[in-house]
Amino acid sequence: MSREGLRFGKGGGLKGFDKATVREALSAHAAIGLLAGALLYLVCLTGTIVVFYAEWQRIEQPAAPEMADIAPQAVQRGVDAVLASEKGKPLTTHLFVHMPVPDLPRTTITTDSQAVHLRADGSIAMPEENAWSDFLLILHYTLHLPSTFGMVLVAILGVMIVALAISGVVAHPRIFRDAFRLRARDTGGVGLADWHNRLGVWTLPFVIAIAMTGAMIGLALITGYGLATSFYKGDMEAVYAPIFGGEGKPDKARGPTPDVSAVIRYMQAHHPGERIGYITLHDPLTAGQHVQIMTIHPNRLIFGEYYMFDARGRLESKAGLSDGAMGQQAAASAYNLHFGNYGGLPVKVAYALFGLALSAMTATGVSIWLAKRRRRGIDQPRLTRAWDAVVWGTPVALILTFLVRQWVGNGAPLIATFWGSLAAILLVSPFVGDGRRFARALQWLLGAGVAAGAMGFVAAL
Amino acid sequence: MAVVAVLLLRRAWGRADRSLSLLGGAWGLMLLGLIAGGVGHGAWGVAMVSLALMLSAFACLAVAGWTAPPDKARPSQRRAHMLPDEGEPLGLGRRVLTFIMTVPLALIASLALGLAIRVLVAASGGGEANANVATLFLTPLLWSILIVLLLLTARRRTQWLMLGAPMLAGGLFIFAGMTP
């Protein structure tokens, strides 16, 4: 921005930003991109892959029983069996029943200490084994850092992406006018810049939507704390109770086994158009226990609606995510909008495509900056190779974790494998003589890894 | 409708001169498509139409990339001024201060504004859920905008004002909202 502030040139509008503002915007764009480049790339790439979280779980454990639906009595049998298996251990605070849904047609029960798949008759089939899918999800959520710090850091990256989008538009006065101009076969630097700018302009709505929702979800730890401290005497639960509904008062005295089948029958009778996605038992087997149902609404952006029942299956309340205050509906929509699970496989494929475009933008942004410096006579081969190591080494390290998961099993050291291999690739990169061959070798490794992973999956089937 | 809008926009932007009718038609159709999606299926409809728009544009880009002739145009030489030239000082202190202003301080200023908005929404009868969600949604958005504005501003004094004003205004509103 010029000394006097943001100025518009002749004609006004985005094209009308004065030269000084455009120059400063390019500086700001480069500063943010270079500061956060590698982490941004990692978060964008893992976000792209984790769009298929449900599908990865099916690939990871193809033998788990699948079903289009499950009878209420079968779910009850499964809950009873899991609770009985934990007799003598400390009571679980929550028990989740994942009900079969189109993209993950499995019934899975998770407690504080175990996760098992059920057969259609409600008997326990096998332990859930989705270590790689969870590894990937946590890498995207927290970069494997301590959860609060990691989530906030990833949220900050979301804020940076929005800032990059705004500064990118200001820094390129012809960005809309040239939106369909792609000189893809230009090798002198224009091609790379065109890819970066065109993908940037056409993914703008997607980028802003996923970055804002991601930042909102991660920063909620800080904004929620601010709200709790300012208006709720430090009670974080009270901040979210008006949005998602409150939790009942705990009463640790012994209680009966909750009647989950009655709850499912009630929902089938009274809300036949809604599909149950999750059943959550809060403090099961205690006097304060209650049953929470999350139902999926077709053709809605909200992730679902919450219904609260007592242990005998009597409806107590509904949160109002589907028809309550605008804020409730908006908050409930943020999750699906971010994860892309609101329109089946076609929407997931579109999200993966746009996610890949966003990853390519973060990768090419730094490459453009390095190439410009090279053209000005400032060649930094080590830095260039280190960036190649990030761009190609990250997917190589990810595919390596997938292969290790296939070879070693669910207990494979995935976090150590990923960060160890990525660190090794980065450490080797400055000592490589030929940068082009180094990048090519990483690309070959990636291709070979994908082929080996696919063959491993076919063999597992 | 969305696909036609993208095709019209491609045609409008591909012309040497500016055709207001073509541009207006393209943007109008795009808007109509989004409204139709919203009227039919609410936020879900708007999201689906937006995806269709972006996919259509990607298809146009794929064609442009596929049919692009081999070229070696002179690339842009615009400098980002991220690193100093030879002989220029690094200015590490200035850079660190800019980082502190744009990351932690701008977050505090945005949070203060976000909380102030919560007070305003609640005071105007917007309801507790709407008020809390307004803070949750607006804080990251305000932070992003503040980062860009700070980085576009050359003068430190103006930057401090940009941070101080929302902190002060937000603080006053929060205090007013906390007072029973």
HADDOCK unambig.tbl for C-alpha pairs under 7 A between the chains (distance, minus, plus):
assign (segid A and resid 1 and name CA) (segid B and resid 152 and name CA) 4.11 0.50 0.50
assign (segid A and resid 1 and name CA) (segid B and resid 153 and name CA) 4.85 0.50 0.50
assign (segid A and resid 1 and name CA) (segid B and resid 154 and name CA) 6.50 0.50 0.50
assign (segid A and resid 2 and name CA) (segid B and resid 153 and name CA) 6.71 0.50 0.50
assign (segid A and resid 2 and name CA) (segid B and resid 154 and name CA) 6.67 0.50 0.50
assign (segid A and resid 3 and name CA) (segid B and resid 153 and name CA) 6.87 0.50 0.50
assign (segid A and resid 3 and name CA) (segid B and resid 154 and name CA) 5.84 0.50 0.50
assign (segid A and resid 3 and name CA) (segid B and resid 155 and name CA) 6.44 0.50 0.50
assign (segid A and resid 5 and name CA) (segid B and resid 153 and name CA) 6.44 0.50 0.50
assign (segid A and resid 21 and name CA) (segid B and resid 152 and name CA) 6.65 0.50 0.50
assign (segid A and resid 24 and name CA) (segid B and resid 152 and name CA) 5.35 0.50 0.50
assign (segid A and resid 25 and name CA) (segid B and resid 152 and name CA) 5.94 0.50 0.50
assign (segid A and resid 26 and name CA) (segid B and resid 80 and name CA) 5.67 0.50 0.50
assign (segid A and resid 27 and name CA) (segid B and resid 80 and name CA) 4.55 0.50 0.50
assign (segid A and resid 27 and name CA) (segid B and resid 81 and name CA) 6.03 0.50 0.50
assign (segid A and resid 27 and name CA) (segid B and resid 82 and name CA) 6.51 0.50 0.50
assign (segid A and resid 28 and name CA) (segid B and resid 148 and name CA) 6.99 0.50 0.50
assign (segid A and resid 28 and name CA) (segid B and resid 151 and name CA) 5.52 0.50 0.50
assign (segid A and resid 28 and name CA) (segid B and resid 152 and name CA) 6.82 0.50 0.50
assign (segid A and resid 30 and name CA) (segid B and resid 80 and name CA) 6.19 0.50 0.50
assign (segid A and resid 30 and name CA) (segid B and resid 82 and name CA) 6.92 0.50 0.50
assign (segid A and resid 31 and name CA) (segid B and resid 82 and name CA) 6.37 0.50 0.50
assign (segid A and resid 159 and name CA) (segid B and resid 140 and name CA) 6.04 0.50 0.50
assign (segid A and resid 159 and name CA) (segid B and resid 144 and name CA) 5.37 0.50 0.50
assign (segid A and resid 160 and name CA) (segid B and resid 144 and name CA) 6.62 0.50 0.50
assign (segid A and resid 162 and name CA) (segid B and resid 144 and name CA) 5.95 0.50 0.50
assign (segid A and resid 163 and name CA) (segid B and resid 144 and name CA) 4.83 0.50 0.50
assign (segid A and resid 163 and name CA) (segid B and resid 145 and name CA) 6.49 0.50 0.50
assign (segid A and resid 163 and name CA) (segid B and resid 147 and name CA) 6.65 0.50 0.50
assign (segid A and resid 163 and name CA) (segid B and resid 148 and name CA) 5.88 0.50 0.50
assign (segid A and resid 167 and name CA) (segid B and resid 148 and name CA) 6.31 0.50 0.50
assign (segid A and resid 177 and name CA) (segid B and resid 13 and name CA) 5.46 0.50 0.50
assign (segid A and resid 180 and name CA) (segid B and resid 10 and name CA) 6.30 0.50 0.50
assign (segid A and resid 180 and name CA) (segid B and resid 61 and name CA) 5.91 0.50 0.50
assign (segid A and resid 180 and name CA) (segid B and resid 64 and name CA) 6.98 0.50 0.50
assign (segid A and resid 181 and name CA) (segid B and resid 64 and name CA) 6.66 0.50 0.50
assign (segid A and resid 182 and name CA) (segid B and resid 61 and name CA) 6.73 0.50 0.50
assign (segid A and resid 182 and name CA) (segid B and resid 64 and name CA) 5.68 0.50 0.50
assign (segid A and resid 182 and name CA) (segid B and resid 65 and name CA) 5.36 0.50 0.50
assign (segid A and resid 183 and name CA) (segid B and resid 65 and name CA) 6.32 0.50 0.50
assign (segid A and resid 183 and name CA) (segid B and resid 68 and name CA) 5.57 0.50 0.50
assign (segid A and resid 184 and name CA) (segid B and resid 65 and name CA) 4.95 0.50 0.50
assign (segid A and resid 184 and name CA) (segid B and resid 68 and name CA) 6.13 0.50 0.50
assign (segid A and resid 185 and name CA) (segid B and resid 68 and name CA) 6.27 0.50 0.50
assign (segid A and resid 185 and name CA) (segid B and resid 69 and name CA) 6.38 0.50 0.50
assign (segid A and resid 185 and name CA) (segid B and resid 70 and name CA) 4.86 0.50 0.50
assign (segid A and resid 185 and name CA) (segid B and resid 71 and name CA) 6.28 0.50 0.50
assign (segid A and resid 186 and name CA) (segid B and resid 70 and name CA) 5.75 0.50 0.50
assign (segid A and resid 186 and name CA) (segid B and resid 71 and name CA) 4.64 0.50 0.50
assign (segid A and resid 186 and name CA) (segid B and resid 72 and name CA) 5.27 0.50 0.50
assign (segid A and resid 187 and name CA) (segid B and resid 72 and name CA) 6.16 0.50 0.50
assign (segid A and resid 188 and name CA) (segid B and resid 72 and name CA) 5.40 0.50 0.50
assign (segid A and resid 188 and name CA) (segid B and resid 73 and name CA) 6.72 0.50 0.50
assign (segid A and resid 188 and name CA) (segid B and resid 75 and name CA) 6.66 0.50 0.50
assign (segid A and resid 189 and name CA) (segid B and resid 75 and name CA) 5.64 0.50 0.50
assign (segid A and resid 190 and name CA) (segid B and resid 73 and name CA) 6.64 0.50 0.50
assign (segid A and resid 190 and name CA) (segid B and resid 75 and name CA) 5.04 0.50 0.50
assign (segid A and resid 202 and name CA) (segid B and resid 54 and name CA) 5.99 0.50 0.50
assign (segid A and resid 202 and name CA) (segid B and resid 57 and name CA) 6.63 0.50 0.50
assign (segid A and resid 203 and name CA) (segid B and resid 54 and name CA) 6.64 0.50 0.50
assign (segid A and resid 212 and name CA) (segid B and resid 140 and name CA) 6.93 0.50 0.50
assign (segid A and resid 212 and name CA) (segid B and resid 141 and name CA) 6.85 0.50 0.50
assign (segid A and resid 215 and name CA) (segid B and resid 140 and name CA) 6.20 0.50 0.50
assign (segid A and resid 216 and name CA) (segid B and resid 136 and name CA) 6.08 0.50 0.50
assign (segid A and resid 216 and name CA) (segid B and resid 137 and name CA) 5.72 0.50 0.50
assign (segid A and resid 216 and name CA) (segid B and resid 140 and name CA) 6.26 0.50 0.50
assign (segid A and resid 220 and name CA) (segid B and resid 136 and name CA) 6.17 0.50 0.50
assign (segid A and resid 223 and name CA) (segid B and resid 111 and name CA) 6.71 0.50 0.50
assign (segid A and resid 223 and name CA) (segid B and resid 136 and name CA) 6.00 0.50 0.50
assign (segid A and resid 227 and name CA) (segid B and resid 115 and name CA) 6.89 0.50 0.50
assign (segid A and resid 230 and name CA) (segid B and resid 178 and name CA) 6.55 0.50 0.50
assign (segid A and resid 231 and name CA) (segid B and resid 178 and name CA) 6.06 0.50 0.50
assign (segid A and resid 242 and name CA) (segid B and resid 128 and name CA) 6.41 0.50 0.50
assign (segid A and resid 242 and name CA) (segid B and resid 129 and name CA) 5.03 0.50 0.50
assign (segid A and resid 243 and name CA) (segid B and resid 129 and name CA) 5.08 0.50 0.50
assign (segid A and resid 299 and name CA) (segid B and resid 41 and name CA) 6.93 0.50 0.50
assign (segid A and resid 299 and name CA) (segid B and resid 44 and name CA) 6.23 0.50 0.50
assign (segid A and resid 300 and name CA) (segid B and resid 44 and name CA) 5.13 0.50 0.50
assign (segid A and resid 301 and name CA) (segid B and resid 43 and name CA) 6.21 0.50 0.50
assign (segid A and resid 301 and name CA) (segid B and resid 44 and name CA) 4.78 0.50 0.50
assign (segid A and resid 325 and name CA) (segid B and resid 129 and name CA) 6.77 0.50 0.50
assign (segid A and resid 325 and name CA) (segid B and resid 130 and name CA) 6.59 0.50 0.50
assign (segid A and resid 326 and name CA) (segid B and resid 130 and name CA) 6.48 0.50 0.50
assign (segid A and resid 327 and name CA) (segid B and resid 129 and name CA) 5.73 0.50 0.50
assign (segid A and resid 327 and name CA) (segid B and resid 130 and name CA) 4.22 0.50 0.50
assign (segid A and resid 327 and name CA) (segid B and resid 133 and name CA) 5.41 0.50 0.50
assign (segid A and resid 328 and name CA) (segid B and resid 129 and name CA) 6.25 0.50 0.50
assign (segid A and resid 328 and name CA) (segid B and resid 130 and name CA) 6.96 0.50 0.50
assign (segid A and resid 331 and name CA) (segid B and resid 133 and name CA) 6.64 0.50 0.50
assign (segid A and resid 372 and name CA) (segid B and resid 77 and name CA) 6.88 0.50 0.50
